[in-house]
Amino acid sequence: MPHSILIVDANPGLATMLQQALSAVGFDCTLALTGREAFQIASAKPVDLAIIDFRLPDGPAEDLVRVFQKIRPEMILLGIPPDNNPDNPIIGALGIQGALAKPFYLPDLVPHIAGLLGVEAPSLADINAQEPEETETDILKPPPPKKSSRSVPWLENPGRASAWLEHLSSENSVMACLITRGSDLHAGAGALSHEKLSLLARRVADIWSVTPGGTVMQYVRIPPDDEEVFLYSVSIAMDFDLTLLFDRKTSVSAARRRAKTFEKALDKPPATGAFHKSTAELAAARRKTGELKAAKPRTADLGGLLRRTGELLGIRPRTGDLAGEKRKTGEISGGKPGTGDTHKPRSITEELRRARQAKPPDDHDA
């Protein structure tokens, strides 16, 4: 029979994270969000170890500890002090077995709890790497609640989604991030190759298949180097899951804050041209590798522009051919006959002035 653990914490996110981690290595975990709920659970069944956050909403945690010591003297008690200080004198005064400080580093916390219970526990990364086995109990379970039903149409475009991820990952110190659609990699960004992101996409799909909605937090290893990372995944829209990868020592609270930043950014989709600079930099990098040829500079057709401007103003510009013909007939002196007027205007203003001078007189001026 597995050892039973009671987690007493008013923060459902933290309590769920602890339950996921401890259940994954074989412990029977129960959650309580208040002191009253924790007392009812401990009164109804044996509890081998309790983790108690001292900031309870319905009364002093010290009173709950004393009650547990009276009704379950064999219970191992770990406290989370209100000031997050493991050396808080309250811990010593109550005579409990130890204190925990937030943020937790789960790969260290799980072996510590297993040691207090006198058992061995496998590594979280090893547990998470195993494929879940379907049991008869799993088959009889009701279907998990639906994930996010939010509609985010612009996420349908993989290129736009990837640009959005690239922009946010660089601002939020994320090792890598990906958006999955079922078991498929829809978009990705960060330091990992496309091949590794695809492997993670399939792993995330496996995790979600046995997780009843909400949030997934796990430690996983990335082949081929078996690098251990902290994986945080959340359903962000209909059919789309966002997964962020962090250094293994990143706290849960820090990962949650960054995930919230990504979720909030969904309300402000990237405008057209929002990632123009990144696109230009990408194009430059592709040219450098020879994937794209160097862009040819475009020279403005000044002569064509001036002719068009003259036409719009009703002015007949004096062209080189006309000037050359006039020199041949002696109407214009100077210059070599037949060479045409090769003088180029110094500005558009001067060209227009010269064009006006060459304009034939109107009929009423005759």
C-alpha positions in Angstrom: 0.0 0.0 0.0 1.5 3.4 -1.0 2.4 5.9 1.7 -0.3 8.6 2.1 0.6 12.3 2.0 -1.7 15.2 2.9 -1.0 18.6 1.3 -2.5 21.5 3.1 -2.2 24.8 1.1 -4.6 27.5 0.3 -2.9 28.0 -3.1 -4.6 25.4 -5.4 -1.9 25.8 -8.1 1.0 25.0 -5.7 -1.0 22.2 -4.1 -1.8 20.6 -7.5 1.9 20.9 -8.6 3.0 19.0 -5.4 0.3 16.4 -5.9 1.3 15.8 -9.5 5.0 15.4 -8.6 4.4 13.1 -5.5 1.7 11.0 -7.2 4.0 10.5 -10.2 6.5 8.6 -8.0 3.9 6.4 -6.3 2.6 8.3 -3.3 -1.1 8.6 -2.5 -1.7 12.3 -2.3 -4.7 14.2 -1.0 -5.3 18.0 -1.1 -6.8 20.3 1.4 -7.3 24.0 0.9 -8.3 24.9 4.5 -7.4 23.7 8.0 -10.9 22.4 8.6 -10.8 20.3 5.4 -7.4 19.0 6.4 -8.7 18.0 9.9 -11.6 16.1 8.3 -9.3 14.1 6.0 -6.8 13.2 8.8 -9.7 12.2 11.0 -11.1 9.9 8.4 -8.0 8.0 7.2 -4.4 7.4 8.2 -1.9 10.0 6.9 1.9 9.2 6.9 3.1 12.7 6.1 1.5 16.2 5.9 2.9 19.3 4.3 1.3 22.4 5.8 1.5 25.9 4.6 1.2 28.2 7.7 -0.8 30.8 5.8 -4.2 29.2 6.1 -7.4 31.2 5.5 -9.5 29.8 8.4 -7.2 29.8 11.4 -3.7 29.5 12.8 -1.7 26.6 11.2 -0.1 26.1 14.6 -3.4 24.9 16.1 -3.8 22.4 13.2 -0.3 21.1 13.8 -1.1 20.5 17.5 -4.3 18.7 16.7 -2.5 16.5 14.2 0.2 15.7 16.9 -2.6 14.7 19.2 -4.8 12.5 16.9 -1.9 11.2 14.7 1.3 11.2 16.8 3.0 9.0 14.2 2.4 11.5 11.4 5.5 13.3 9.9 4.9 17.0 9.7 6.6 19.5 7.4 5.7 23.2 7.6 6.0 26.1 5.1 6.7 29.1 7.4 4.8 32.3 6.8 8.0 34.3 6.2 9.5 31.5 4.1 12.3 31.1 6.5 13.2 27.5 7.4 14.8 28.7 10.6 11.6 30.4 11.8 11.4 29.8 15.6 7.8 28.6 15.2 9.1 25.5 13.6 11.4 24.6 16.4 8.7 25.5 19.1 6.2 23.1 17.5 8.7 20.2 17.3 7.8 19.2 13.8 10.2 17.2 11.5 11.2 20.0 9.2 10.4 23.1 7.2 10.2 23.8 3.4 10.9 27.1 1.7 9.4 28.3 -1.6 10.2 28.1 -4.4 10.5 24.3 -4.4 12.9 22.4 -6.6 10.9 19.3 -7.1 13.8 16.9 -8.1 15.3 17.6 -4.6 12.0 17.8 -2.7 10.7 14.3 -3.8 13.8 12.4 -2.6 13.8 14.4 0.7 10.2 13.3 1.4 10.9 9.7 0.3 13.8 9.7 2.7 11.6 10.9 5.6 9.2 8.0 4.8 12.0 5.5 4.6 11.4 4.6 1.0 13.2 5.1 -2.3 11.7 7.1 -5.1 12.7 7.3 -8.8 13.8 10.5 -10.4 11.0 12.7 -11.7 12.6 13.0 -15.1 12.8 9.1 -15.3 9.1 8.8 -14.3 8.0 11.4 -16.8 9.9 9.8 -19.6 8.0 6.5 -19.2 4.9 5.9 -21.2 1.7 5.8 -19.1 0.0 2.4 -18.8 -3.7 2.3 -19.2 -5.4 0.3 -16.4 -8.9 -0.8 -15.8 -9.4 2.0 -13.4 -8.3 4.5 -16.1 -10.8 3.1 -18.5 -13.7 3.5 -16.0 -12.8 7.1 -15.2 -15.1 9.8 -16.5 -13.7 11.7 -19.5 -11.4 14.6 -18.5 -12.9 18.1 -18.6 -12.5 20.1 -21.8 -9.6 22.3 -22.2 -9.7 25.9 -23.3 -12.6 26.7 -25.7 -11.2 30.1 -26.5 -11.1 31.0 -30.2 -7.9 32.7 -31.5 -8.2 32.8 -35.3 -4.8 34.3 -36.0 -3.1 31.3 -34.3 -4.2 29.2 -37.3 -1.3 30.7 -39.3 1.8 28.7 -38.3 4.2 31.4 -39.6 2.4 34.2 -37.6 2.3 32.0 -34.5 6.1 31.2 -34.8 6.9 34.9 -35.2 4.8 35.6 -32.1 6.6 32.9 -30.1 10.0 34.2 -31.3 9.2 37.7 -30.2 7.9 36.7 -26.7 10.5 34.0 -26.0 13.3 36.6 -26.5 11.7 39.0 -24.0 10.9 36.4 -21.3 14.1 34.3 -21.0 12.5 31.1 -22.2 14.8 28.3 -23.3 12.3 27.2 -25.9 8.5 27.3 -26.6 6.1 25.5 -28.8 2.5 25.5 -29.7 1.0 22.0 -30.4 -2.2 21.0 -32.1 -2.9 17.5 -31.0 0.4 15.6 -31.3 1.6 17.9 -34.1 4.1 20.8 -33.8 2.2 23.8 -35.0 4.8 26.5 -34.2 8.1 26.8 -32.3 10.9 29.1 -31.3 14.0 29.2 -29.1 17.2 27.3 -28.8 16.1 23.8 -29.7 16.1 22.3 -33.2 12.9 21.6 -35.1 13.6 17.9 -34.6 13.7 18.2 -30.8 10.7 20.5 -30.8 8.8 17.8 -32.7 9.8 15.1 -30.2 8.6 17.4 -27.4 5.3 18.0 -29.2 4.6 14.3 -29.2 5.7 14.0 -25.5 3.4 16.9 -24.6 0.5 15.2 -26.4 1.1 12.1 -24.3 1.1 14.1 -21.1 -2.1 15.9 -21.9 -3.8 12.6 -22.8 -3.7 11.6 -19.2 -4.1 15.0 -17.6 -7.6 16.3 -16.7 -7.1 19.8 -18.1 -5.6 22.7 -16.2 -1.8 22.9 -16.3 1.0 20.4 -16.7 4.3 20.8 -14.9 7.0 18.2 -15.3 10.7 17.6 -15.5 11.7 15.9 -18.7 14.9 14.9 -20.4 15.7 16.0 -23.9 17.6 13.5 -26.1 20.3 12.8 -27.1 22.2 14.5 -24.2 19.4 13.8 -21.7 19.4 17.4 -20.5 16.9 17.8 -17.7 14.5 20.8 -18.2 11.4 22.1 -16.5 8.3 21.8 -18.8 5.3 24.0 -18.2 2.3 23.4 -20.5 -1.1 25.1 -20.5 -4.2 25.1 -22.8 -4.4 28.5 -24.4 -7.1 28.2 -27.1 -9.3 25.7 -28.8 -7.1 22.8 -30.1 -3.9 24.7 -29.1 -1.5 24.1 -26.2 1.4 26.3 -25.2 4.5 24.6 -23.8 7.4 26.5 -22.3 10.8 25.0 -21.4 13.0 26.4 -18.6 16.2 25.7 -16.9 15.6 22.9 -14.4 16.1 25.2 -11.4 13.4 27.7 -12.5 10.7 28.0 -9.9 7.1 27.2 -10.5 6.0 30.7 -9.7 8.4 32.2 -12.3 7.3 29.7 -15.0 3.6 30.5 -14.2 4.3 34.3 -14.5 5.9 33.9 -17.9 3.1 31.6 -19.1 0.6 34.3 -18.0 2.5 36.8 -20.1 2.1 34.7 -23.2 -1.6 34.2 -22.5 -2.2 37.9 -22.1 -0.4 38.6 -25.4 -3.0 36.5 -27.2 -5.4 39.5 -26.8 -3.0 41.6 -28.8 -2.2 39.7 -32.0 0.9 40.8 -33.9 0.1 43.5 -36.4 1.2 43.3 -40.0 4.8 44.3 -40.1 5.2 44.0 -36.3 8.1 41.6 -36.9 9.6 43.3 -40.0 12.9 43.8 -38.4 13.3 40.1 -37.4 12.2 39.2 -40.9 14.8 41.5 -42.5 17.5 40.0 -40.2 16.4 36.5 -41.2 16.6 37.4 -44.9 20.1 38.9 -44.3 21.2 35.7 -42.6 19.9 33.6 -45.5 21.8 35.8 -48.0 24.9 35.3 -45.9 24.6 31.6 -46.2 23.9 31.8 -49.9 20.3 30.7 -49.6 19.2 34.0 -51.0 21.0 36.1 -53.6 22.0 39.6 -52.6 19.3 42.1 -53.3 20.0 44.5 -56.2 19.8 48.2 -55.4 16.9 49.9 -57.3 17.8 53.2 -59.0 15.0 55.7 -59.3 14.0 56.6 -62.9 14.3 60.4 -62.4 13.8 61.2 -66.0 10.6 59.2 -66.1 9.4 60.8 -62.9 10.0 64.3 -64.3 8.2 63.5 -67.6 5.2 62.2 -65.8 5.2 65.2 -63.5 5.3 67.5 -66.6 2.4 65.6 -68.2 0.3 66.0 -65.1 1.0 69.8 -65.0 0.2 70.1 -68.7 3.9 71.0 -69.5 5.7 69.7 -72.5 9.2 69.0 -71.2 12.2 70.0 -73.4 13.8 66.7 -74.3 17.3 66.2 -75.6 16.1 65.2 -79.1 14.1 68.4 -79.5 17.1 70.6 -78.4 19.4 68.7 -80.8 17.0 69.4 -83.8 16.9 73.1 -82.9 20.6 73.3 -82.9 20.7 71.8 -86.3 18.4 74.4 -87.7 20.3 77.3 -85.9 17.4 78.0 -83.5 19.8 77.4 -80.6 23.4 78.4 -80.7 26.2 76.8 -78.9 27.0 73.2 -78.4 27.9 70.6 -81.0 25.3 69.9 -83.6 23.5 66.6 -83.4 24.8 65.8 -79.9 21.6 66.8 -78.2 21.2 68.6 -74.9 23.0 66.3 -72.4 22.8 68.7 -69.5 21.1 67.1 -66.5 19.1 69.2 -64.0 20.4 69.5 -60.6 16.9 69.2 -59.1 13.3 68.6 -59.9 12.5 72.3 -59.3 15.0 73.4 -62.0 13.8 70.8 -64.5 10.2 72.1 -64.1 11.4 75.7 -64.4 13.1 74.9 -67.7 10.1 72.9 -68.9 7.8 75.9 -68.3 10.2 78.1 -70.3 9.9 75.7 -73.2 6.1 75.6 -73.0 4.5 77.0 -76.2 2.4 80.1 -75.8 -1.4 79.6 -75.4 -3.7 80.8 -78.2 -4.9 83.9 -76.3 -1.3 85.1 -75.8 -0.7 85.2 -79.6 
